[in-house]
Every structure is written in C-alpha cells, then in structure tokens.
Amino acid sequence: MADADPQSRGKVTAPAGALLVSAFVVATCGLVYELLASTIASYLLGDSVTQFSTVIGAYLFAMGIGSWCSRYVKRGELRLFVRTELLIAVIGGCSAALLFMLFPLIEHFRVALYGIVLAIGFLVGLEIPLLIRILKDFDFRETVSSVLTFDYVGALAASLLFPLVLMPQLGMIRTGFAFGIANAGVALALLLALPRGRRMRGEVAAAVVILALLAAGFAASDRLQRWGEQASYGEPVVYARSSRFQRLVLTRKDDDLRLYLNGNLQFSARDEYRYHEALVKPVLGRVANPASVLILGGGDGLAAREVFRDPAVRRVTLVDLDPEMTALFRDTPALAALNRGSLSDLRMTVINADAFRWAREAKGRYDAIIVDFPDPVDYSVGKLYTDSFYAQVRRLLAPDGMMVVQSTSPLVAPDAYWTIATTLEAVGFATRGYHAYVPSFGEWGFTLAGLRPIPVRARLTPGRFVTAASEPQMFAFPPDMARRPVEVNRLDNQALVRVFDAAWSRYES
Amino acid sequence: MKADRRGALLGLGTGAAALAGGGAALAFREPPLPPGPLSGADLSRGHRLRQGKFPAPSREEHVGLVIAGGGIAGLSAGWALAEAGYDDFALLELEDEAGGNARSGRNAVSAYPLGAHYLPIPNREAAALRHMLERMGIITGTADGLPVYDPMQLCADLQERLLWRGKWQEGLVPRTGLTVKDRADLAAFDAEMTRATAAIGNDGKPAFATPTAYSSADPAWRALDRQSFAAWLDARDLTSPVLRAHVRYAMRDDYGTEPEHVSAWAGMHYWAGRRGFAAPHVADNVLTWPGGNGHLAGLMASRLGNRIRAGRIVHAVTRTGEGVAIDSFDVARGESVRTHARGAILAMPLFVTARLVPEVDATACTYAPWIVANVTVAQPPRGAGVPLAWDNVSSTSESLGYVVATHQDVAASAGATVLSWYLPLSDMAPASARRLMLERPADEWKRIVRDDLLAMHPELEIGEIALWRWGHAMIRPTPGYVWGAAPRHRTELPLFLAHSDLSGLSLFEEAHFHGVQAAEAAMTTLGHAHASLI
C-alpha cells in the first residue's frame, strides 16, 4: 500500500481494509489489556480507584511516548507495524498470567505492573501513526478519520465487552490470552492479505508460533493459576481446595509434606514432631491419669497422634471447625500415615463445629485439654483466645486437670505470647509458659494452664524431642522473650489480634 | 477500491455497532431485583384511628390499670409494675407484637433489628434501667463498685468502620487526608464535647444526663436548646466539611434529623450525655444483639406474658366515676372492647395520644420517617482496609450504612449474614418525606438499597431485601422542643403519660425512664406500695 506504483493500487485494497480492521482490534485489545492490568492490580493490591487511575494514566502516557518515537521510523512502516502488533500480542496476551504468577515471587510488584502497562501503551502508541503513514497514499482526510474512528469504536467495544462478557465468562488469565490471539490473528491475516511478492515469511512464521503459544496458554490457564500458587508456596502443590472456611493447600518437596491454611504454614512433616511433642507431652505429663482428653483445633490429627502415645488415654474428643480438613487427614493414606490413623482410632470422637459455640454448650470434664488453633490472624480466630472463651473452656477442665494453649512465637510476638497467659490468668487459671525451637516455625511458645499451680515436674515418656532431661530447659525465658505487662484479650477489644498483627508486620518488613 | 474500502468500512462499522449495541443492551438490561417483602408500622390500623370510625363497645373487661401502647415505654411501665408486684394490668398494643420501634424480625439466617439496634452502657443516673439489666442477667455483678456486663452482650471488636477515600478505616471519624482546618476543627469539637460531658450545672447536676430528666436546669446550658446545632457550630467557626459530615451522620443516626433542625442541646447530648457506668474499657461500649433492641423488648414482653393484648386499636379514653374507660378495637375479632380501669398509662407517641386526650397538644411534635432494609447476603462483605465491623458506614453514601446482625456470633463467620441498612429521610420536611416513602414503589426502594450496598461492596451477593417503612420512627428534637415543648405535656389523674416523646430524644433510656416513672406515679395514686427505682 505504501506503494507508489499506481498499477499495484488494486492489489493493496485488501490490506487497506485489513489495516483498518487491525486498528479496531489494536484499540480493543489495548484497552482490554489496560483494563486487565487495572483489575488485577485492584484485585491484588486493593484500592481500585487508585489502580484504575494510575494504570490508565501510565498507559495513555506511554502511548504518547510511542507516538513520539514513531517519528524516528524512517522506512519499513508496514513491517514494523506487523512486528509491533505481534509484540503486543505476546506481551498483552501473557500479561494477566504473568502478573498473577509474578505477584508472589517479586518484591516490587508495581514495577512489573507498570512495566507491562508502559510497554503495551508504548507499542499501541507507535502503531497508530504508523498506520496513518502506511495509508498515506489514500486521501489523508479520510485516512485519519477512519483510523481514529476505528480506534475509538474499538475502545467502546472493549469497555463494554470487558465487564459484561469477558470477566464473567473467561476470567482474567483467559481474557488476556484470548485477546493476544486476536492480536496475533489480525497480524497474520494482514500478512496473508499482502500481495504475493511482498510476503514477509519471517513475520508469518513468528505469527504462527505466537498464535500457538497463546493458544496453549489459553488452554492451560487453570494450570497456570496452579503454578502461580505453587510459586507462592515455593514447593509443588499436591492438593489445594477451598472449603467453606479456609483454603487448604498441601505441598510436597522430596520427603517434606507441608500444610498451609489460608497461606499460613501449619506444619512441615520434617519437624512437626518437635511442635507436637512440645504441645502434648508437658500437659499430659502433668495429669495423674489423663483418661479423657479434649483437643480444640488440631484437625490434622497430629496432636492426637501424640496423645494416643500415652497408654492412660481412653477417650479423645477433637473439635475442629472444618469437616473437609478432618476428612482429608482421616482418609488420605499419606496423611493418615503421618498422624498414624489417629482420626480413625476407636477412642477418637471427631466433632466438626465451631469451638466457641461448642464449648458454650458442652458438658462434662476432661483431664487434659489441648488448644491448638491457628494463630490469631483475624477477629474470627481472635475470639478463640479471649477471656470469654477461656471461661467456657475452664468449665470443661477437671479440677486437677491441665490445659495447654498454642501461643504463637514469644520471640517474634512477645506481646501476643504474654497476652495469652495474661488472659488465661484473668479467668482464674494458673499458668506457666514454655517454648521450643521448631525449625519451620522458629522459636515457638506454649502456655500451660490449670486450676491449681502448675507442677514443675512431669512424668514424661521420652520422645524424639521432649525428654525428662530436655523438658525443664523449655521453661526458661531469656530477656528477649521475658514476660511483660499486656492487656487481657476480650471480645470487645481483640487486643491479641492487634498486637499479633503489629508484631508480625514489623517482623516481616 | 473506494467502493471496496467503503464496503470494508461499512461492514466493520456495522460489526462494531452491533457489538457496541449488544454490549449496551446487556449493560442496560438490569439484573432482576432481589425478592423480599415490604412491611412497616401498620398503616391501615394507624390511619383508621385518624378516620375514627369504630363500632360501639360490645364487650367489657375490668383491670386495675391499663397501659395503652406497647413500645419500650409501655413495656417498661409494665415491667416496673410487675417488678413491684402489681399484676392487675393489661397492655393494649395496636400492632400484633409489642416492642414499637425496637421490634425485630427473623429469617433462616439470623434475627435482625427492624429499628433500634443497640443500647449504650447506661450512665450511673439510669438506676432503673441498670436495675432491669441486672434482673435480665446482662449486668452480671459488680467489681470495684462498678457494674460488670456480660461480655457476650457487649459489642464485640471491631465495632465501627468508615469507608473513607476508598478504604475502610476503624472508627467513624476520618483520619487521613485531612486539612489543617479539618484537624483543628475536629480537635476543637472534641474538646468542647469533653468539656460538656464533664460539665455540672449550677444545681450540681450534670449538664447532659441520660435519661435527660436528670440533667441540670441551669439556664446557661438549657439555653442551648433554643438554637440549632448547625448555628452553634457556625458560631464557633467549626465549618470543616469533615467535621460537619460526621456531625450530620450522628444527628441523622440518633435523631433522623439534619443538624440544621436539631437543637444544639440535643446535638451535644449525643456526645456529652454518655458517661457509661462501668469499668473504663467497657464504659464507651454498647450492648447489642442479633435482633437489636428487640432482644430487650422480647425479655420485657415475656415478663408481662398474657397481660399484653395485641391487635387492639385504642380509640377512646373517657374519665369515669371510678377511673377511666378505654375503648379499643380488637382487630382480630372485629369488635370494640371497653376496658374499665382505675387509671391508665398512655404510652403511645404523643401525636396519637393527642387524638384521644384533649389536654395533650402535640402540635410541637414532629417525627422523622425512616426506611430500614434487612438485606440477606451470601457472604459477609469485605473491602480494602480494616475487616468487617458491627457498624459499617460509607462517607459517600446518603444512607447510614449497615450493621451486621451476626456480629455477636462467636462462631467463625463463613456464610450468609443479614445486613440491617438504615436511611432516615431527613433531607425534606417530615410530611413530604412520609408521602415520598409511601408513594415510592417497593422496587424503587430496593434498587436504592441494592445500589447503595453495591457501591460499597461490588462483590456482594444479595439474596433478599426485606424493607421496613417507619412513617413516625422517632421524635425530632427540634430547637425549643426538649426543654420547651416536651416538659409541658401533662395529663390530669388518673391518666399518666409515658413515652420518649416526653424527652424529645428517641432513646431506649428515655422511653424506659418515662415508663417506670409513669408506673410508679400510677402505683402511688392507686395506693400500691413500691420502692422507687428512679
């Protein structure tokens, strides 16, 4: 078309139409990529107003740079146009998948985000002037008018398609690939519409490869999402499921099996024995005859495994919120091997209920109570660490019974750790704290609580970690974890969630 | 070639137009509105009283005392009578259920409030109320001379959050993006309110008490009742838009009224009238339940048992030789009943009482209409910033936001809940607002509720919207009402008035105080020995 030879005019007709179609597609795709980036940024970073505004601003600015740079293109506009189009197809098409996968991996997500937005903006900005120049032999007035018309109509199409069809039907990652395919498809169509002698073989091949790549990405969107998740856990994901209450993810790397709930590590098979021995042995060792044991939380059955090692145990009641969690650890062979079938033991009663609600209505007395809830990361779990909850649990403890509470890290979050003891004491428990080193967790804390002073000595059957010789060392607190005055955790102040959150955000930053 | 290009253009244009048109059609085809009933204070029963056509009484009954009206004031009167061992009374209630604007509803997900939804920790002076809370097990004992409240009934953390500049923040006063003027005005306002909270009048009483009857009569403080709160703020150059928006929220929240129409005394009372008598960390909290104050109304009603006669429209009050005759229309039976009694406690809103008793003049009484919507959602709302609170307010909405009915539930919240959404129609004259409320179709109200919630939470899955219209939700404490018009309402023996309209603040504490006061006055008149609670 940039052909001066009047005789070849008839031949360039088709490419002219195709070029205008590509103006439409480029505009549509460009805006879709921009909307995708904004949506993903809002989804991952929150504050949609800021995300949409900054992404759109960056995109339009980059278009300006692209337009300006087009002046340095002296010749070969058509080839560059096709290449640009293919490049947009690759970057834009993969942008959603890329952003999702990068998010957990990189520290400065915004650099990647705006990098992609700027790149796409730059390329789209480059295209429009090129297109006008390619069509320069036609009536200039009409060319500019047509190109811009298609550009703007494309924008409307994108802005309507995106929220009404694409997001609900395809989701973000697929939408990205679908529009990449459209981009590359238009480029290929344009290449094929060129007059024979002017075919660009290299570009045609590239277009075919890119199309195949994007189609594969489209087909594998679900798997990509999984890979993204895997990347964020750092280990291969072998099981992932969202139950009514939480997201359960199991990973396995070599012989290490790990459980994550809502992204927080619950145990690593390599060192969980340290945690569970430290949780269970001291409490059972301080009860003369721990015939009946109550476990609150601990749906993985690992604390129960340690409990059953004590021959005095006759009955165990385990109360865990999530039926999918207890079923998973009861019925999956590898997991049942890990907890030694504790959840299907005849002495075991599993109750799937909210522990607070259950404790309020529960009757009976238990010789030992093991409280093994997730860390107080939100208000919902925080309720299970309040004075009101402990007052309910207190009713369930036999007069000479003993209780232990998983109490977060006394090193990372000493205020949170001591809040738990302070809260237990506020409802009449005597307490003694101790801690153990669990490599995958770090320095971890526990609190013994009883209605009478906590015995110093315990009757201990030796384990791999806790023995009669090693146990007393766990009760010593060096100054950096020493007790400090803190508030009682109540339903109406959720002091624990607040200090816990503050300590871990400090630690992680 | 020209033709070809035109053809290409045309084809493409048509395609694009079709695409755009299809998209637009999709965009404008609104999703169907959620189902749910439209209900409210029974209009036909209320309006029937206005028309006044009732059959002559065909049945008679005799009791010692009649309570007409079963809102919080009437229930409190009945509760005080029962507490004093006076059992010979009947409570006549217009609606099918007692509780007034503290009633609650219930669906498969949760109980939810239809109106009033919380009670602040009562002040020391609210002795009768504290006594009742003790009897109800809400106050569980005392420690260091202060009442101890059942922690399960205290509003759990997080109590309040505000959607401010795209992010939910804790508390209802914005904290970020404030100008120097905003900060200065907020601090100055806070200082004024702190001063007023501690202020003692020249008679040794607190300037602002709850119940208001215990407030100082010092004219220096009462003079505040004669100007509007907006004028009071203007006079101090407290004009920060952030402060004024917060003040407007508070006035609409408690009084259903714009600051321009609230007296400065009533306005300040919102902040200065609260000195919760409890341990410091509890003093600022509130008591709340899934069904709101319907919980308290229910406890009081169950104490009264079958002495509550619901579905009775009281339409005539006549003094007789031995006391009073109350004519009421029994809606279920379609007949009028004459109840003979030695006295009567009139615990209806004053605009109703004024139709029955000539000495009551309610011309100074104005009432704010409200829309309350209970919205069942599949998942609890989220949003950027702090997590879901009990009370959730958006700084960009005309509504007062929503409270979460299941907030007090100690169990993990993973599923459906009910959001109680509040809108006082305060931006026009009450009579016009009432007309608008009635004439606007239910679907239009639903659309308003839905769009308001979706603006805060685009991801919200709304299952049902149950609308409730309150034509006369609460008395408006307009300038001159609280210390001018309200105290002038009186009746001759053996009639006793009981209603929060007598205070001018539609608060549980006020209704309770007037109920107990009327019950005690009636028992004194009837010669029933009792220990005064007030």
Boltz contact constraints between the chains, C-beta under 6 A:
constraints:
  - contact:
      token1: [A, 13]
      token2: [B, 1]
      max_distance: 6.0
  - contact:
      token1: [A, 13]
      token2: [B, 4]
      max_distance: 6.0
  - contact:
      token1: [A, 16]
      token2: [B, 5]
      max_distance: 6.0
  - contact:
      token1: [A, 17]
      token2: [B, 8]
      max_distance: 6.0
  - contact:
      token1: [A, 21]
      token2: [B, 12]
      max_distance: 6.0
  - contact:
      token1: [A, 46]
      token2: [B, 384]
      max_distance: 6.0
  - contact:
      token1: [A, 47]
      token2: [B, 166]
      max_distance: 6.0
  - contact:
      token1: [A, 47]
      token2: [B, 384]
      max_distance: 6.0
  - contact:
      token1: [A, 49]
      token2: [B, 166]
      max_distance: 6.0
  - contact:
      token1: [A, 153]
      token2: [B, 16]
      max_distance: 6.0
  - contact:
      token1: [A, 156]
      token2: [B, 20]
      max_distance: 6.0
  - contact:
      token1: [A, 157]
      token2: [B, 16]
      max_distance: 6.0
  - contact:
      token1: [A, 157]
      token2: [B, 19]
      max_distance: 6.0
  - contact:
      token1: [A, 157]
      token2: [B, 20]
      max_distance: 6.0
  - contact:
      token1: [A, 160]
      token2: [B, 23]
      max_distance: 6.0
  - contact:
      token1: [A, 164]
      token2: [B, 23]
      max_distance: 6.0
  - contact:
      token1: [A, 164]
      token2: [B, 26]
      max_distance: 6.0
  - contact:
      token1: [A, 244]
      token2: [B, 414]
      max_distance: 6.0
  - contact:
      token1: [A, 245]
      token2: [B, 414]
      max_distance: 6.0
  - contact:
      token1: [A, 321]
      token2: [B, 412]
      max_distance: 6.0
  - contact:
      token1: [A, 354]
      token2: [B, 411]
      max_distance: 6.0
  - contact:
      token1: [A, 354]
      token2: [B, 412]
      max_distance: 6.0
  - contact:
      token1: [A, 356]
      token2: [B, 410]
      max_distance: 6.0
  - contact:
      token1: [A, 356]
      token2: [B, 411]
      max_distance: 6.0
  - contact:
      token1: [A, 357]
      token2: [B, 411]
      max_distance: 6.0
  - contact:
      token1: [A, 380]
      token2: [B, 412]
      max_distance: 6.0
  - contact:
      token1: [A, 380]
      token2: [B, 413]
      max_distance: 6.0
  - contact:
      token1: [A, 383]
      token2: [B, 410]
      max_distance: 6.0
  - contact:
      token1: [A, 388]
      token2: [B, 151]
      max_distance: 6.0
  - contact:
      token1: [A, 491]
      token2: [B, 151]
      max_distance: 6.0
  - contact:
      token1: [A, 491]
      token2: [B, 156]
      max_distance: 6.0
  - contact:
      token1: [A, 492]
      token2: [B, 154]
      max_distance: 6.0
  - contact:
      token1: [A, 492]
      token2: [B, 156]
      max_distance: 6.0
  - contact:
      token1: [A, 492]
      token2: [B, 157]
      max_distance: 6.0
  - contact:
      token1: [A, 492]
      token2: [B, 285]
      max_distance: 6.0
  - contact:
      token1: [A, 493]
      token2: [B, 157]
      max_distance: 6.0
  - contact:
      token1: [A, 494]
      token2: [B, 157]
      max_distance: 6.0
